[in-house]
Amino acid sequence: MSSFNEVIFNNSPKKKGYSFPAEWVKHEATWLSWPHKEASWPGKLETIYEPYCQFIKIVAEGEKVRININDESTKAFAIEELKKVGADLDQIEFYFNESNDAWCRDHGPAFLLGRESGEKALVDWGYNAWGDKYPPYDLDDVIPTKIAQHFGLPVYHPDIVMEGGSVEFNGAGAIMTTTACLLNENRNPHLNKEQIEQYLMEFYGAEQVLWLGDGIVGDDTDGHIDDITRFVNEDTVLTVVESNPLDENYLLLQENLEMLKTLRLLNGKPLNIVELPMPSPVIHEDTRLPASYANFYIANAAVVVPTFRDVNDEKALKIIQGVFPDRKVVGIDSTDIIWGLGSFHCLSQQEPALQK
């Protein structure tokens, strides 16, 4: 360990026996921040509530859904929208944690579990709305600490910028991320690659960091991993590929595929790579949107996959069902949601259940 930040690393979650579980580990709950920012879905905000509430309904079949909400009137509106889709309100809890925006994967709580104690802790990474692109973000930035205080959980503050959508976990010591995002000068320009790896391993309780390159076209996060490659078990990934050589995603996704083939896990084994198609380009108001089937969310009761009224929807659902034989795979139309430049994984953050 280099000495550039020994004090913070000496008391890191990893040193205390904590680690970040894989998404498929049993959840106690899923956290969301209720969408309310018109600027994130200009002209479409009212159209996203039906698919958003369908998502909540499916997730609530197998776990609690905990929603950060701004005020009583927004809570009343949310309840009415959830009633329209028949969601189980007994499974849904509201917390008055004000938010600037809805992207809970990136600003929400990163829950850790103690390997020996089984107890929970939180990491509250710095959050700057993807390189200061969409201020203000002051309310989003403090949500994890508010949640930790509410539940009386230990909270760790690395004091660097990190987003949940930029990292993938296999639950066996590996983190996967992209150089396009984590090495971008708009995040942590004072840190080099090795130092960022140390932060990731110390605060997520991991042993290795696996790097890919660029994210997909239209992704305003500078290349989040959750739009391109996802762990589905300890040694298998789903990765999106583009079949049309003329599409602007074709080469960069081929490059990522070749990088995946060279990576090795801690046990020296290569990854099992399952290819997932991309939908046809989703364009709105002359803007290429980051539509990807990889932005699925693994809940207790289901895997929820964004669909785009596309010829590849059914093919993608079948492939994802093939790697999750013990969960039902549910597609929900994300054509309006993706106008906000994210989908179901971007909107959610899991809280693991205590391991017994």
VOBA-1610 file (N, C-alpha, C; in pm, whole numbers, padded with zeros to 5 digits, always signed):
BEGIN
Met+00085-00120+00000Met+00000+00000+00000Met+00087+00124+00000Ser+00070+00209-00097Ser+00147+00332-00099Ser+00098+00424+00011Ser+00180+00522+00045Ser+00154+00601+00165Ser+00071+00726+00138Phe+00015+00739+00015Phe-00049+00866-00016Phe-00174+00892+00069Asn-00232+00788+00126Asn-00348+00811+00212Asn-00359+00699+00316Glu-00251+00675+00387Glu-00248+00563+00481Glu-00350+00577+00593Val-00373+00699+00638Val-00465+00719+00751Val-00604+00669+00717Ile-00655+00710+00602Ile-00791+00670+00563Ile-00797+00521+00531Phe-00692+00466+00475Phe-00691+00324+00441Phe-00674+00235+00564Asn-00606+00282+00664Asn-00586+00201+00785Asn-00717+00175+00857Asn-00816+00260+00835Asn-00947+00242+00896Asn-01055+00216+00793Ser-01017+00156+00682Ser-01111+00136+00571Ser-01209+00022+00601Pro-01321+00017+00529Pro-01414-00095+00545Pro-01348-00231+00525Lys-01256-00241+00429Lys-01189-00368+00406Lys-01113-00413+00529Lys-01044-00319+00594Lys-00969-00352+00716Lys-01061-00397+00829Lys-01186-00348+00824Lys-01284-00384+00928Lys-01366-00508+00890Gly-01332-00569+00777Gly-01399-00693+00738Gly-01526-00677+00658Tyr-01547-00558+00601Tyr-01666-00535+00520Tyr-01637-00554+00371Ser-01741-00591+00297Ser-01731-00594+00151Ser-01868-00566+00090Phe-01865-00532-00038Phe-01988-00500-00112Phe-02037-00628-00179Pro-02156-00676-00143Pro-02204-00802-00201Pro-02244-00787-00347Ala-02243-00898-00418Ala-02294-00898-00554Ala-02443-00867-00555Glu-02491-00818-00667Glu-02631-00774-00675Glu-02729-00890-00660Trp-02687-01011-00694Trp-02778-01125-00686Trp-02790-01183-00546Val-02708-01138-00452Val-02723-01179-00312Val-02857-01127-00261Lys-02921-01202-00172Lys-03055-01167-00126Lys-03060-01025-00071His-03163-00950-00115His-03182-00812-00071His-03279-00805+00047Glu-03256-00707+00132Glu-03361-00664+00225Glu-03454-00566+00154Ala-03394-00481+00071Ala-03473-00376+00007Ala-03402-00324-00117Thr-03478-00251-00197Thr-03424-00171-00308Thr-03454-00025-00279Trp-03352+00060-00294Trp-03367+00204-00273Trp-03386+00277-00405Leu-03476+00374-00403Leu-03503+00460-00517Leu-03514+00605-00470Ser-03496+00698-00561Ser-03525+00839-00535Ser-03632+00882-00635Trp-03749+00919-00585Trp-03865+00943-00672Trp-03835+01051-00775Pro-03861+01025-00904Pro-03831+01123-01009Pro-03922+01246-01000His-03862+01363-01009His-03940+01486-01003His-03877+01598-01087Lys-03759+01573-01144Lys-03686+01679-01212Lys-03725+01684-01359Glu-03802+01786-01395Glu-03848+01801-01532Glu-03732+01807-01631Ala-03622+01870-01591Ala-03507+01886-01682Ala-03443+01753-01719Ser-03465+01649-01640Ser-03408+01518-01674Ser-03490+01445-01780Trp-03619+01477-01784Trp-03708+01420-01887Trp-03788+01533-01950Pro-03723+01625-02019Pro-03796+01741-02071Pro-03911+01700-02162Gly-04030+01742-02123Gly-04149+01711-02200Gly-04202+01570-02183Lys-04136+01489-02099Lys-04176+01348-02086Lys-04191+01302-01941Leu-04168+01389-01845Leu-04167+01343-01706Leu-04294+01266-01670Glu-04410+01319-01714Glu-04536+01254-01675Glu-04550+01116-01738Thr-04478+01088-01847Thr-04493+00958-01914Thr-04410+00848-01850Ile-04316+00883-01764Ile-04228+00779-01709Ile-04287+00712-01585Tyr-04390+00773-01525Tyr-04436+00719-01396Tyr-04499+00581-01410Glu-04568+00555-01521Glu-04629+00422-01536Glu-04523+00311-01543Pro-04422+00318-01633Pro-04320+00213-01632Pro-04237+00213-01504Tyr-04212+00329-01446Tyr-04136+00337-01320Tyr-04211+00264-01208Cys-04343+00284-01203Cys-04422+00216-01099Cys-04438+00067-01128Gln-04440+00030-01256Gln-04439-00113-01290Gln-04311-00178-01238Phe-04200-00108-01252Phe-04073-00156-01199Phe-04084-00177-01048Ile-04136-00079-00978Ile-04151-00090-00832Ile-04242-00208-00797Lys-04351-00224-00871Lys-04444-00335-00845Lys-04373-00469-00852Ile-04293-00490-00957Ile-04222-00618-00974Ile-04121-00639-00862Val-04042-00536-00832Val-03940-00549-00727Val-04005-00578-00592Ala-04118-00511-00564Ala-04185-00526-00435Ala-04244-00665-00413Glu-04251-00746-00518Glu-04298-00884-00501Glu-04201-00968-00419Gly-04074-00922-00411Gly-03977-01005-00341Gly-03897-00935-00234Glu-03921-00804-00213Glu-03843-00730-00114Glu-03910-00595-00088Lys-03864-00528+00017Lys-03910-00393+00043Lys-03857-00298-00066Val-03934-00195-00095Val-03887-00085-00180Val-03889+00041-00095Arg-03772+00102-00082Arg-03757+00219+00004Arg-03729+00340-00085Ile-03817+00438-00078Ile-03815+00549-00173Ile-03782+00679-00101Asn-03674+00745-00147Asn-03644+00880-00101Asn-03744+00975-00166Ile-03808+01058-00084Ile-03915+01145-00134Ile-03894+01285-00078Asn-03936+01385-00153Asn-03906+01523-00113Asn-04001+01581-00010Asp-04132+01547-00020Asp-04228+01610+00070Asp-04358+01529+00069Glu-04451+01571+00153Glu-04577+01498+00169Glu-04660+01497+00041Ser-04660+01609-00032Ser-04742+01614-00154Ser-04687+01519-00260Thr-04552+01510-00270Thr-04492+01415-00365Thr-04520+01272-00323Lys-04517+01247-00192Lys-04550+01113-00142Lys-04694+01075-00180Ala-04787+01169-00162Ala-04927+01141-00197Ala-04941+01113-00346Phe-04870+01189-00429Phe-04872+01165-00573Phe-04815+01027-00606Ala-04702+00992-00541Ala-04639+00862-00565Ala-04733+00748-00530Ile-04802+00759-00418Ile-04894+00654-00375Ile-05005+00635-00478Glu-05058+00746-00530Glu-05163+00736-00632Glu-05112+00668-00758Glu-04991+00702-00800Glu-04933+00640-00920Glu-04909+00490-00897Leu-04864+00455-00777Leu-04839+00313-00746Leu-04969+00234-00739Lys-05075+00297-00691Lys-05205+00229-00687Lys-05254+00196-00827Lys-05224+00284-00923Lys-05271+00264-01061Lys-05218+00134-01120Val-05098+00092-01081Val-05041-00031-01137Val-05061-00151-01045Gly-05125-00128-00931Gly-05153-00239-00839Gly-05033-00283-00757Ala-04940-00192-00729Ala-04825-00225-00648Ala-04867-00252-00503Asp-04794-00340-00436Asp-04824-00376-00297Asp-04768-00267-00205Leu-04856-00178-00161Leu-04811-00064-00080Leu-04757-00107+00056Asp-04792-00228+00102Asp-04737-00276+00228Asp-04587-00303+00219Gln-04539-00319+00096Gln-04396-00346+00074Gln-04315-00219+00046Ile-04382-00104+00044Ile-04318+00020+00001Ile-04309+00118+00117Glu-04189+00171+00140Glu-04165+00266+00249Glu-04111+00396+00190Phe-04149+00506+00251Phe-04103+00638+00206Phe-04016+00703+00313Tyr-03910+00767+00268Tyr-03817+00836+00358Tyr-03800+00979+00306Phe-03815+01074+00397Phe-03805+01214+00355Phe-03659+01257+00347Asn-03594+01206+00242Asn-03458+01248+00207Asn-03468+01322+00075Glu-03458+01452+00078Glu-03473+01532-00044Glu-03366+01497-00146Ser-03406+01496-00272Ser-03312+01466-00380Ser-03318+01574-00487Asn-03208+01585-00561Asn-03208+01671-00679Asn-03259+01597-00801Asp-03232+01466-00807Asp-03264+01388-00927Asp-03290+01244-00886Ala-03316+01158-00983Ala-03369+01024-00956Ala-03266+00912-00961Trp-03139+00943-00991Trp-03044+00837-01025Trp-02978+00778-00900Cys-03056+00694-00832Cys-03016+00642-00701Cys-02897+00546-00708Arg-02875+00482-00821Arg-02756+00397-00835Arg-02629+00477-00809Asp-02630+00604-00848Asp-02509+00684-00841Asp-02498+00768-00715His-02611+00818-00664His-02603+00899-00542His-02649+00826-00417Gly-02706+00708-00434Gly-02767+00639-00321Gly-02669+00565-00233Pro-02720+00493-00133Pro-02635+00426-00034Pro-02565+00303-00090Ala-02435+00293-00069Ala-02360+00171-00104Ala-02348+00087+00022Phe-02430-00016+00032Phe-02434-00099+00153Phe-02326-00207+00150Leu-02258-00220+00262Leu-02156-00323+00282Leu-02207-00422+00386Leu-02155-00546+00378Leu-02181-00646+00481Leu-02050-00689+00545Gly-02052-00708+00679Gly-01935-00760+00749Gly-01921-00909+00725Arg-01802-00950+00684Arg-01782-01093+00653Arg-01797-01180+00777Glu-01749-01132+00890Glu-01760-01209+01015Glu-01884-01170+01093Ser-01905-01039+01110Ser-02015-00991+01194Ser-02150-01004+01126Gly-02151-00998+00992Gly-02277-00996+00920Gly-02349-00864+00929Glu-02290-00766+00996Glu-02355-00636+01014Glu-02336-00549+00890Lys-02419-00445+00882Lys-02415-00355+00768Lys-02338-00227+00799Ala-02283-00170+00694Ala-02226-00036+00699Ala-02253+00028+00564Leu-02228+00159+00555Leu-02248+00231+00428Leu-02121+00304+00389Val-02103+00317+00258Val-02002+00408+00205Val-02076+00527+00143Asp-02033+00647+00183Asp-02088+00769+00123Asp-01978+00831+00037Trp-01973+00789-00089Trp-01879+00845-00183Trp-01917+00990-00215Gly-01822+01068-00260Gly-01856+01199-00313Gly-01934+01185-00442Tyr-02025+01278-00465Tyr-02108+01274-00586Tyr-02109+01413-00648Asn-02075+01422-00778Asn-02072+01552-00844Asn-02149+01556-00976Ala-02253+01470-00984Ala-02339+01465-01103Ala-02259+01447-01231Trp-02177+01342-01231Trp-02102+01298-01349Trp-02010+01407-01404Gly-01929+01459-01314Gly-01833+01560-01357Gly-01892+01699-01364Asp-01983+01730-01269Asp-02042+01864-01258Asp-02125+01901-01381Lys-02187+01798-01443Lys-02266+01826-01564Lys-02403+01886-01533Tyr-02462+01844-01418Tyr-02601+01881-01391Tyr-02620+01934-01249Pro-02561+02048-01218Pro-02586+02106-01086Pro-02731+02157-01077Pro-02783+02170-00953Pro-02719+02137-00826Pro-02733+01988-00794Tyr-02644+01940-00708Tyr-02649+01800-00665Tyr-02620+01786-00515Asp-02634+01895-00442Asp-02602+01896-00299Asp-02693+01805-00218Leu-02821+01797-00255Leu-02913+01709-00182Leu-02881+01563-00208Asp-02855+01529-00335Asp-02818+01391-00369Asp-02693+01346-00294Asp-02597+01436-00283Asp-02466+01401-00230Asp-02471+01354-00084Val-02570+01398-00008Val-02574+01365+00136Val-02674+01254+00169Ile-02744+01200+00069Ile-02846+01099+00097Ile-02790+00975+00168Pro-02675+00919+00128Pro-02627+00799+00199Pro-02604+00822+00348Thr-02548+00936+00385Thr-02524+00963+00527Thr-02656+00979+00602Lys-02755+01041+00540Lys-02887+01053+00603Lys-02947+00915+00630Ile-02932+00824+00534Ile-02985+00689+00550Ile-02910+00615+00661Ala-02777+00629+00662Ala-02696+00565+00767Ala-02738+00615+00905Gln-02759+00745+00917Gln-02800+00802+01046Gln-02937+00751+01088His-03028+00741+00992His-03164+00694+01024His-03162+00552+01079Phe-03078+00468+01022Phe-03075+00327+01063Phe-02964+00297+01165Gly-02890+00399+01205Gly-02785+00379+01305Gly-02670+00293+01256Leu-02633+00309+01129Leu-02528+00228+01069Leu-02397+00307+01059Pro-02283+00238+01069Pro-02155+00305+01045Pro-02150+00356+00902Val-02088+00471+00881Val-02076+00527+00746Val-01932+00569+00724Tyr-01880+00534+00607Tyr-01743+00566+00569Tyr-01744+00672+00460His-01653+00769+00472His-01643+00879+00377His-01507+00878+00309Pro-01496+00821+00189Pro-01366+00819+00120Pro-01321+00957+00072Asp-01417+01050+00057Asp-01386+01186+00010Asp-01328+01188-00131Ile-01372+01095-00213Ile-01346+01103-00357Ile-01478+01075-00429Val-01484+01111-00556Val-01605+01094-00635Val-01613+00951-00688Met-01729+00888-00672Met-01750+00754-00725Met-01900+00734-00743Glu-01939+00669-00852Glu-02080+00644-00880Glu-02107+00494-00887Gly-02221+00453-00834Gly-02254+00311-00833Gly-02266+00248-00970Gly-02304+00327-01070Gly-02317+00273-01205Gly-02184+00250-01275Ser-02077+00299-01213Ser-01944+00287-01275Ser-01871+00161-01232Val-01931+00081-01143Val-01862-00037-01089Val-01954-00158-01090Glu-01895-00274-01123Glu-01964-00402-01122Glu-01889-00497-01029Phe-01962-00587-00964Phe-01903-00675-00862Phe-01940-00821-00889Asn-01842-00910-00869Asn-01874-01053-00882Asn-01895-01120-00747Gly-01881-01045-00638Gly-01902-01102-00506Gly-01791-01193-00459Ala-01684-01204-00538Ala-01571-01292-00504Ala-01439-01217-00522Gly-01442-01088-00490Gly-01319-01011-00487Gly-01289-00925-00607Ala-01372-00932-00712Ala-01343-00857-00834Ala-01440-00740-00852Ile-01384-00627-00895Ile-01461-00511-00938Ile-01427-00487-01084Met-01528-00456-01164Met-01504-00420-01304Met-01550-00277-01327Thr-01472-00200-01403Thr-01505-00061-01429Thr-01447-00021-01564Thr-01456+00108-01597Thr-01405+00157-01725Thr-01306+00271-01704Thr-01206+00275-01789Thr-01111+00386-01785Thr-01179+00516-01829Ala-01276+00506-01922Ala-01342+00627-01973Ala-01407+00707-01862Cys-01462+00637-01761Cys-01529+00706-01652Cys-01433+00736-01537Leu-01371+00633-01481Leu-01297+00653-01357Leu-01167+00729-01374Leu-01112+00729-01494Leu-00991+00807-01517Leu-01021+00941-01583Asn-01149+00976-01592Asn-01185+01105-01650Asn-01143+01217-01555Glu-01086+01322-01610Glu-01035+01431-01527Glu-01145+01507-01455Asn-01272+01483-01492Asn-01382+01553-01424Asn-01429+01482-01297Arg-01363+01372-01259Arg-01398+01301-01136Arg-01293+01326-01026Asn-01179+01260-01039Asn-01076+01270-00935Asn-00941+01297-01001Pro-00920+01419-01053Pro-00798+01448-01130Pro-00669+01437-01048His-00682+01438-00915His-00564+01430-00828His-00518+01286-00806Leu-00593+01187-00859Leu-00560+01047-00837Leu-00521+00980-00968Asn-00421+00892-00960Asn-00385+00812-01076Asn-00458+00677-01071Lys-00437+00595-01173Lys-00509+00468-01184Lys-00484+00378-01064Glu-00361+00365-01021Glu-00328+00278-00908Glu-00396+00328-00781Gln-00399+00458-00761Gln-00462+00512-00641Gln-00613+00491-00642Ile-00674+00507-00759Ile-00818+00480-00769Ile-00847+00333-00739Glu-00764+00244-00789Glu-00780+00101-00758Glu-00775+00077-00607Gln-00683+00144-00539Gln-00671+00126-00395Gln-00797+00172-00323Tyr-00850+00285-00364Tyr-00976+00331-00303Tyr-01087+00230-00326Leu-01099+00182-00448Leu-01205+00085-00479Leu-01192-00040-00393Met-01073-00094-00385Met-01053-00219-00311Met-01071-00199-00160Glu-01023-00086-00108Glu-01033-00062+00036Glu-01175-00030+00081Phe-01251+00042-00001Phe-01384+00084+00043Phe-01495-00008-00004Tyr-01467-00096-00100Tyr-01564-00197-00139Tyr-01523-00337-00091Gly-01407-00348-00028Gly-01363-00477+00024Gly-01333-00578-00084Ala-01257-00537-00186Ala-01226-00623-00299Ala-01077-00650-00310Glu-01041-00740-00403Glu-00902-00781-00419Glu-00842-00745-00555Gln-00926-00716-00653Gln-00874-00683-00785Gln-00971-00590-00858Val-00916-00511-00949Val-00996-00424-01034Val-00969-00460-01180Leu-01075-00490-01253Leu-01066-00526-01394Leu-01115-00407-01476Trp-01035-00366-01574Trp-01065-00244-01649Trp-01110-00274-01792Leu-01220-00209-01832Leu-01259-00203-01971Leu-01235-00059-02021Gly-01277-00031-02146Gly-01243+00098-02206Gly-01356+00198-02206Asp-01423+00211-02321Asp-01526+00313-02338Asp-01665+00259-02312Gly-01756+00352-02279Gly-01897+00320-02270Gly-01966+00345-02403Ile-02097+00327-02404Ile-02172+00339-02530Ile-02199+00486-02565Val-02226+00506-02692Val-02259+00640-02743Val-02389+00688-02678Gly-02390+00816-02640Gly-02509+00875-02577Gly-02509+00868-02426Asp-02411+00798-02369Asp-02402+00785-02224Asp-02334+00908-02166Asp-02412+00993-02098Asp-02356+01118-02045Asp-02277+01100-01917Thr-02265+00975-01870Thr-02185+00949-01749Thr-02037+00928-01781Asp-01999+00940-01907Asp-01862+00914-01953Asp-01826+00766-01951Gly-01925+00680-01964Gly-01894+00540-01984Gly-01917+00448-01866His-02038+00450-01809His-02067+00360-01698His-02068+00214-01744Ile-02012+00129-01659Ile-02003-00014-01688Ile-02141-00079-01697Asp-02241-00025-01625Asp-02371-00093-01620Asp-02453-00078-01748Asp-02397-00009-01847Asp-02460-00006-01980Asp-02391-00101-02078Ile-02279-00162-02036Ile-02207-00246-02133Ile-02180-00388-02086Thr-02135-00406-01962Thr-02094-00540-01916Thr-02136-00560-01772Arg-02203-00674-01745Arg-02256-00702-01612Arg-02217-00841-01566Phe-02171-00852-01443Phe-02154-00984-01382Phe-02291-01045-01355Val-02306-01175-01384Val-02428-01246-01351Val-02402-01361-01255Asn-02277-01398-01238Asn-02231-01484-01129Asn-02081-01458-01112Glu-02014-01538-01032Glu-01875-01508-00997Glu-01781-01503-01117Asp-01812-01580-01221Asp-01716-01585-01332Asp-01779-01565-01470Thr-01905-01518-01472Thr-01975-01498-01600Thr-02021-01353-01614Val-02002-01299-01734Val-02052-01166-01764Val-02142-01170-01886Leu-02242-01083-01883Leu-02318-01049-02003Leu-02258-00920-02058Thr-02229-00917-02187Thr-02173-00795-02246Thr-02244-00765-02376Val-02276-00638-02399Val-02348-00601-02521Val-02252-00590-02639Val-02300-00634-02754Val-02226-00621-02879Val-02322-00565-02984Glu-02266-00491-03076Glu-02344-00432-03185Glu-02318-00511-03313Ser-02424-00556-03380Ser-02409-00640-03499Ser-02388-00560-03627Asn-02427-00434-03625Asn-02416-00350-03745Asn-02279-00281-03749Pro-02192-00320-03843Pro-02057-00261-03848Pro-02057-00111-03875Leu-02168-00058-03924Leu-02175+00085-03953Leu-02224+00166-03833Asp-02271+00098-03730Asp-02319+00169-03610Asp-02200+00224-03531Glu-02217+00342-03473Glu-02105+00406-03401Glu-02067+00332-03273Asn-02151+00241-03226Asn-02113+00159-03110Asn-02033+00034-03148Tyr-02029+00001-03277Tyr-01975-00129-03318Tyr-01830-00148-03273Leu-01742-00058-03311Leu-01600-00076-03282Leu-01569-00072-03134Leu-01628+00022-03063Leu-01594+00033-02921Leu-01642-00089-02842Leu-01756-00146-02883Leu-01803-00267-02815Leu-01722-00389-02854Gln-01671-00392-02977Gln-01578-00499-03016Gln-01449-00490-02935Glu-01401-00367-02915Glu-01280-00349-02835Glu-01301-00395-02691Asn-01417-00362-02635Asn-01446-00409-02499Asn-01455-00561-02493Leu-01513-00622-02595Leu-01522-00768-02601Leu-01383-00830-02603Glu-01294-00774-02682Glu-01156-00826-02687Glu-01085-00808-02554Met-01109-00695-02486Met-01049-00675-02353Met-01101-00778-02254Leu-01231-00805-02259Leu-01289-00905-02168Leu-01222-01041-02183Lys-01188-01076-02306Lys-01126-01207-02332Lys-00987-01218-02270Thr-00922-01104-02246Thr-00787-01108-02189Thr-00786-01104-02037Leu-00899-01070-01975Leu-00902-01054-01830Leu-00899-01189-01760Arg-00840-01189-01640Arg-00834-01310-01558Arg-00879-01278-01417Leu-00957-01370-01360Leu-01003-01355-01222Leu-00892-01392-01124Leu-00920-01375-00995Leu-00818-01402-00892Leu-00766-01545-00898Asn-00852-01639-00941Asn-00810-01778-00951Asn-00738-01809-01082Gly-00714-01704-01163Gly-00643-01722-01288Gly-00730-01759-01405Lys-00859-01781-01381Lys-00947-01826-01488Lys-00998-01709-01571Pro-01021-01733-01701Pro-01085-01630-01784Pro-01233-01620-01752Leu-01295-01515-01798Leu-01438-01497-01779Leu-01518-01581-01878Asn-01633-01630-01834Asn-01733-01682-01927Asn-01806-01561-01984Ile-01803-01545-02114Ile-01860-01425-02176Ile-01984-01464-02256Val-02098-01404-02221Val-02223-01425-02292Val-02258-01294-02362Glu-02273-01300-02494Glu-02300-01178-02570Glu-02449-01146-02572Leu-02477-01017-02560Leu-02612-00965-02557Leu-02626-00863-02671Pro-02733-00869-02747Pro-02745-00771-02857Pro-02773-00631-02804Met-02754-00533-02890Met-02798-00397-02865Met-02931-00374-02937Pro-03017-00288-02883Pro-03135-00249-02961Pro-03094-00160-03077Ser-03182-00145-03172Ser-03159-00046-03277Ser-03145+00092-03211Pro-03076+00185-03277Pro-03059+00318-03216Pro-03192+00379-03173Val-03194+00428-03049Val-03311+00499-02998Val-03280+00648-03004Ile-03355+00718-03087Ile-03329+00860-03112Ile-03449+00941-03065His-03424+01048-02992His-03531+01140-02955His-03479+01283-02969Glu-03553+01362-03045Glu-03513+01502-03071Glu-03367+01509-03118Asp-03334+01424-03214Asp-03201+01418-03277Asp-03090+01378-03181Thr-03128+01320-03066Thr-03029+01277-02967Thr-03023+01125-02962Arg-02905+01067-02978Arg-02886+00922-02961Arg-02885+00892-02812Leu-02978+00808-02769Leu-02992+00777-02627Leu-02917+00649-02593Pro-02871+00636-02466Pro-02789+00520-02427Pro-02874+00397-02396Ala-02953+00354-02494Ala-03040+00238-02477Ala-02956+00110-02479Ser-02970+00031-02372Ser-02893-00093-02361Ser-02968-00193-02275Tyr-02971-00318-02321Tyr-03032-00423-02240Tyr-02948-00459-02118Ala-02824-00412-02115Ala-02737-00441-01999Ala-02778-00365-01875Asn-02866-00266-01888Asn-02905-00186-01772Asn-03021-00251-01695Phe-03015-00384-01684Phe-03116-00458-01608Phe-03085-00450-01458Tyr-03187-00482-01377Tyr-03173-00482-01232Tyr-03208-00619-01178Ile-03119-00674-01094Ile-03138-00807-01036Ile-03206-00791-00900Ala-03335-00817-00894Ala-03411-00813-00768Ala-03430-00954-00714Asn-03483-00965-00593Asn-03505-01098-00536Asn-03602-01180-00620Ala-03711-01116-00665Ala-03818-01189-00731Ala-03803-01195-00882Ala-03717-01112-00937Ala-03712-01101-01083Ala-03585-01030-01127Val-03556-01042-01256Val-03459-00955-01321Val-03539-00865-01414Val-03533-00734-01390Val-03612-00640-01468Val-03524-00579-01576Val-03568-00595-01701Val-03487-00557-01817Val-03557-00444-01893Pro-03484-00338-01928Pro-03544-00235-02012Pro-03563-00286-02155Thr-03680-00260-02211Thr-03706-00292-02352Thr-03739-00163-02427Phe-03729-00170-02560Phe-03732-00047-02640Phe-03820-00059-02765Arg-03924-00147-02760Arg-04012-00166-02876Arg-03929-00203-02999Asp-03834-00292-02976Asp-03734-00323-03077Asp-03737-00471-03112Val-03690-00503-03232Val-03686-00641-03279Val-03598-00728-03190Asn-03500-00671-03121Asn-03410-00749-03037Asn-03458-00766-02893Asp-03572-00705-02857Asp-03621-00715-02719Asp-03634-00861-02673Glu-03705-00941-02752Glu-03731-01080-02711Glu-03603-01162-02708Lys-03514-01138-02803Lys-03387-01209-02804Lys-03307-01179-02678Ala-03303-01052-02640Ala-03229-01013-02520Ala-03290-01076-02395Leu-03422-01074-02386Leu-03489-01133-02269Leu-03458-01282-02256Lys-03455-01352-02369Lys-03425-01496-02366Lys-03282-01523-02321Ile-03189-01441-02369Ile-03048-01458-02329Ile-03032-01433-02179Ile-03095-01326-02131Ile-03085-01294-01988Ile-03153-01402-01904Gln-03267-01454-01950Gln-03332-01564-01879Gln-03240-01686-01871Gly-03161-01707-01974Gly-03071-01822-01977Gly-02963-01818-01871Val-02923-01698-01828Val-02818-01688-01724Val-02877-01667-01585Phe-03009-01652-01579Phe-03078-01641-01449Phe-03190-01745-01443Pro-03155-01874-01441Pro-03258-01977-01448Pro-03351-01979-01326Asp-03307-01922-01213Asp-03387-01927-01090Asp-03469-01801-01066Arg-03464-01707-01158Arg-03543-01584-01144Arg-03625-01563-01271Lys-03743-01506-01255Lys-03818-01470-01375Lys-03757-01342-01432Val-03756-01333-01562Val-03704-01215-01631Val-03823-01138-01687Val-03831-01011-01652Val-03945-00927-01689Val-03894-00807-01769Gly-03947-00788-01888Gly-03916-00670-01967Gly-04017-00560-01942Ile-03969-00439-01922Ile-04058-00323-01907Ile-04013-00217-02006Asp-04111-00162-02079Asp-04082-00063-02182Asp-04011+00058-02122Ser-03890+00084-02169Ser-03807+00192-02117Ser-03787+00304-02220Thr-03873+00305-02324Thr-03854+00401-02433Thr-03865+00546-02383Asp-03955+00571-02290Asp-03966+00706-02234Asp-03863+00730-02124Ile-03841+00629-02040Ile-03744+00645-01931Ile-03604+00677-01984Ile-03565+00614-02095Ile-03429+00632-02146Ile-03404+00774-02196Trp-03510+00851-02218Trp-03493+00993-02252Trp-03420+01067-02138Gly-03428+01013-02017Gly-03352+01068-01905Gly-03207+01023-01903Leu-03166+00943-02002Leu-03029+00893-02022Leu-02989+00785-01922Gly-03088+00710-01874Gly-03061+00596-01787Gly-03184+00509-01779Ser-03170+00392-01718Ser-03287+00303-01704Ser-03289+00239-01566Phe-03341+00116-01556Phe-03378+00060-01426Phe-03259+00040-01332His-03145-00001-01385His-03029-00017-01297His-02981+00119-01247Cys-02981+00218-01333Cys-02939+00353-01294Cys-03029+00412-01186Leu-03155+00371-01185Leu-03253+00429-01094Leu-03256+00362-00957Ser-03188+00251-00939Ser-03205+00167-00819Ser-03071+00136-00752Gln-03080+00106-00621Gln-02961+00061-00548Gln-03007-00041-00444Gln-02942-00156-00442Gln-02986-00264-00354Gln-02931-00249-00213Glu-03012-00295-00117Glu-02969-00310+00022Glu-02969-00459+00055Pro-02851-00518+00080Pro-02848-00663+00105Pro-02916-00698+00236Ala-02970-00819+00239Ala-03024-00872+00365Ala-02909-00921+00452Leu-02929-00918+00582Leu-02828-00974+00673Leu-02815-01123+00646Gln-02690-01170+00637Gln-02667-01311+00607Gln-02675-01393+00735Lys-02753-01500+00732Lys-02773-01581+00852Lys-02698-01712+00842
//
